[in-house]
Structure formats: C-alpha cells, structure tokens
Amino acid sequence: MAFNYTTQEQKKTVDQSMLLCCKFFISEGRNIATLDAIERAARSNLETVIVNKFHDRTYNRARYNLVSYVLHDCTGNAIYSPLQQTVVAMAEAAFNAINLEFHDGAHPRLGAVDDIVFHPLACASLDDAAWLAKSVAADIGNQFNVPVFLYAAAHPTGKQLDAIRRELGYYRPNSIGNQWAGWTMPDILPQTPDEGPIVVTRSRGISMIGAQSWVTLYNIPLLSTDVSAARRIARKVSARGGGLPTVQTLGIVCEDSTEIACMLLEPNRIGADRVQNLVEILAAQEGLDVEKGYYTDLSPEMIVEQYMNLISAKKSSP
C-alpha cells in the first residue's frame, strides 16, 4: 500500500493508545514448516507484533494474536494499520502451504485461513476494527479468490459468526471418528459471500472475517472419550441451548479425552468461573470428572503490555 505524505507524517507520531489486535486462525497445527512460513510472513513487518500463539495437534489448528496501531484522518476515521499488510501476507503463506483436501482434525473448519477477527484495544474503537476487517476481507477475496463472509461489527446487520457457520454446515462432522477431513461441501456456495467468488477452491475453502469487542477463549477438559456426552454438555452450557448468555461452546474430541471449547463473548458479564462451575455440574450428571479449564489466550491488558514491551525491544535493537 502506498502512503501519501500525510500518512507518512502521521506515522512519526503514532498514538500507541490506538491499538488493534488480530486473532488469526488457520487449519494447521502439526506441520512445523507451514507454521514457520506463516510466522515468517507475520514477522516481515516490523510494525506488527506477534504477542502470543496457540496450536493444537489434535485440533490441527493454530491461532496467532497480532497487535499494531491504527491511524485516523482529521475526521477520526481509520485510514491505515500495519496489520492489514501483515495479515494479508500471512493469508498468502497459509493458502500456499495448506490444502484442505488433505486436512483432517478434531476441530471444525471451513477454510485454510478459517477465521480472522479484529478487536479494539486501549483507546481504539469497534469502528476501527470493523474498518480493518472489511479492508482485509476485500484483499483476501480479490487477491486469492477466496469467498469471505463478514460477521459481527463488520457485517452490515451485525450477523454473528456462529449463525453464518451454522448455515454453512460448520458444526457437522464430515468424517468417521467425529472429526473433519477433506472438503465435502458443494463447489458453489448456497449463499453469496460478502467478498470473493461464490465458487469455492477446495484447497482454500472459505474465510470468516469479523470485528468485535474482546472475546475470551477457555477450554475445559473432560476425563472421558464420550464425545456424545461432551456435546450434550456443551449444548446445555451454550446460550443457544438455554445455558449461559453470551457463551458459545463446542464439544471436541482430544487424544484421550474430550473438551468443552468455550467462547465467552462478554467475559466481564459471564466469566470462566461460571462456565467452569456449570460444566462441572452437568458433567457430574453424566457421571464424568472434569479438570480445571485453561485459557488459550491472554487478557486485553496483558496483550497491550506484551505489545509495548516487544515493540520497545524492536526499536532498541540494532
């Protein structure tokens, strides 16, 4: 992206209280060479920082948390963030290295680059995050011919991620063993995406891109391999199943157990402790034991602190 004089001048006085975080999910958690290639693409832009990452071999899925600043024009509208260039570079590396036709894993997925979500941090706004989500969606749809569905604040009506996924069959395992393997969806989508073609390239699949306030990811292990029981518990915990408001869940198979993977859409309202407690009650009714859950990411405050430390280290290094 070419910068005009004004943008170059603004970059000299970047407001580090205007930050955006990108959670970048890919359908790969086993191939180290692929993960390294995607991480190299992320590190190619010195103004973007990987603050943490998480990958799981059984899920065959990885997530990178990236942070950078956002610039505004004189009217307060977002006009530039280094995250745009970085995320598109990561997507290109992922599309070049991941082939969904040969992918399998315990976690559902629709795309090689499965989900990209932007969160405002510090003094940045949800409008800033939505602007960046829509910009990245246009880039990915146009440059890589990948259908992109927008969600939450990036969607014209605020449509939520789980609703779009449900319409596209995301939650239905397509392989024996309660997992996801290969590509079994129609090559022509049943609905028109927000960006990109209606025809799907099987190796790349579909990407979801959204913007929303901070979401906490919390997984609770069950000491059982009974995935049916895990899914019953997950359903009863979720808002959709009449459980806890603003909580979304999945019952997922692990190597020698199962997990309730939870997305807490409003963690300050419904936190991990309440989710943990309800899972323990429901598991006891199934005759199952539960381990203490774990977060797969950091808090917003920790993310900002990590970013500030890492960006300072970058600036001071020769």
Helices and strands as residue ranges (DSSP letters): H 5-11, E 18-26, H 32-43, E 49-56, E 61-69, E 71-72, E 78-80, H 82-97, G 100-102, E 104-105, E 113-122, H 126-144, E 148-152, H 161-167, E 180-181, E 207-211, E 216-222, H 227-237, E 247-253, E 258-264, H 272-285, E 294-295, H 300-316
